[in-house]
Amino acid sequence: MTSRSSSVQSTGGAFAVLASVQFVLILGMTVLNVALPDIQQEFGLSRAELVLLSASYGMSFSGLLLLGGRLSDLYGARRVFIVSTALFAISSAAAGLAPGFGVLLSARFVQGVGAAFAVPAAMALVGLVYSEPARHARAMAVWGGLAAFGGTAGMLLSGVVAWWDSWRWAFVVPVAVSVVAVALASRMLPQGETAPRERVDILGAILVTAGITVLGYGLVEAPERGWTSPLVLVTLIGGVVLLGLFVLVETRVSRPLLPLAFLSSPRRAVALLAVFLGAAGITTIFFMLSLYFQEVLGYSPLKASAAFVPFGLALVATGSNVGRLVGRFGPRVITLAGLVVCAAGLGALSLISTTTPYVGPVLVGLIVFPVGVGMVFAGATVSATSDVPAGQAGLAGAVATTALEMGPAVGLAILVTVAAARTDGLTANGTAGASALTSGYSFALAIGAIAFLLAAAGFAVLRGPRAVGTEIPTLQEEGAVHD
C-alpha cells in the first residue's frame, strides 16, 4: 500500500508540474492586456507598435507549435520541456526588466518560442504520466480547462498589477513557476522514449511558421486598417499562399512535419474546430466586454478586471467536475453539450445595452459561457489527442494547441469586423456613439452564438463511443482508489 501511495503521489506531482507550466504559458498571452495603455505611455508607442507588441507572443507561439511537437517526438519530451521552459523563464525575466520597446518586443516573441516548444512536450508527458487510457482521458479533460483558466487568470492579473504598481510585476508569476518546474522536472517527470533520429522537415517548418505568422499579423491588423488595405491584403494573401505551399510540401516529403492523414479523422477535425471556437469565444468576450465596461459603463481598469471574476470562478468549478462527466458520457456528448451552453452564454451577453445592469444578462453570460467552454475544451481535447499513433503524441498536442491559438486571431478579427460594420452603419444613420458601439458588440456576440450552434449541429451528426471508459476518478481521488 505504501508503494502504491508513493506512486500515486509521484504521478500527481508530475502532473502538477506539467499543469502549472501549461497554466503560465497560456497566462502569458493575456498578462499584458489591461496594462497595454500604460506600456504605450511609458515607451511612447504608436498604435501599430502596440498592436505588434500585443500580437508578438501569439504569433511565434502559434507559428512554431508544429515544429515544437515534432522536436518533442524526435528528441524526447522531457528534454524539450526542460529546455523550452527554461527559455520561457529567461525571456519572461527579460520582458519584466526591458528598458525599451525593442527589448520588450523581442522578449515577448521569444516567450512565444519557448511556449511553442513546451506545450506539445508537456502534453506528450501527460500521456507518459497517465498511460492507462481512462486515466489519460481524465487528465486530458482537466488539461483542456487549463487554457481557459490561464487566459482568464492572465487578464485578472494584468488588471490588478496595472492598478497596484508597474506592469513589470506581471512577469514574476511566469518566472517563478517556470524556474520551479525546471528544477523539479528531471526528478519528477518520466524520461520517455525518443523516435528514431530523422531529418526534420525544415522547409515545412519554415513555411508553416511564416504562413501562420504572416496570416496572423494580417488578421490582427484587418479590423483597424480595413480588409482591403494594401498591407492587410498582402499579408493575408501571402499567409494563405505560404500555408498552401506547406500543404503541398507535406504531400511530397517522406517525413512530413504534419502528416495530412493525421487530420483525416472527422472526429479529430470537428474536435479541433470546437477548440478553435472556444478560444475565439473567450477572446471575443474579453476584448469586447473590457471595452464595453470601460468605454460605455465607465468602469476603471481594476473594476473591469474584477467584473470577470465570476467567469474565472465558473471555470474553476467546471474544471473540477467535467473530467468525471467526460468519463461517464464520453467526450463527444460533453463537447456537444458545451457548445450549446456556450451559445446560450453568448446569447445572454448579446442582450447588452447602454443601460444594462451588471447583475442581469451580463452576469448570466459571464457564468454560463465559461461552464460551456470548460466542457468544450475538456471533451474536445480528449477527442483530438486520443488514439494517436505511436511517436506522434507531441504532434497531437501541437495541432490541438495550434487550433487554440488560431481561434483568437481568426475569430476575433472576424467578429470585431462584424461589430465595427454594425457600429459604422448605425452611426451613419444618426445613432449616438455609445449606443452604436454597444449595438455592434451585441450583434457580433449574437453571430458568435450562432457559430457555436452550427458547430453543435456538426458534432451531433458524428458517431462515436458513448464514453471513454467507465467512471474516471478525479486525480485527487486516485489515492483512495488505489488504497
Secondary structure, DSSP 8 states (H G I E B T S, - for coil): -HHHHHHHHHHHHHHHHHHHHHHHHHHHHHTTTTTHHHHHHHHT--HHHHHHHHHHHHHHHHHHHHHHHHHHHHH-HHHHHHHHHHHHHHHHHHHHT-SSHHHHHHHHHHHHHHHHHHHHHHHHHHHHHS-SHHHHHHHHHHHHHHHHHHHHHHHHHHHHHHHHS-GGGGGHHHHHHHHHHHHHHHHHS------------HHHHHHHHHHHHHHHHHHHHHHHH-TTSHHHHHHHHHHHHHHHHHHHHHTTSSS-SS-GGGG--HHHHHHHHHHHHHHHHHHHHHHHHHHIIIIIS---HHHHHHTTHHHHHHHHHHHTTHHHHHHHH-HHHHHHHHHHHHHHHHHHHTT--TT--IIIIIHHHHHHHHHHHHHHHHHHHHHHHSS--TT-HHHHHHHHHHHHHHIIIIIHHHHHHHHHHHHHHHHHTT--HHHHHHHHHHHHHHHHHHHHHHHHHHHHT----S-SSS----GGGHHHHH-
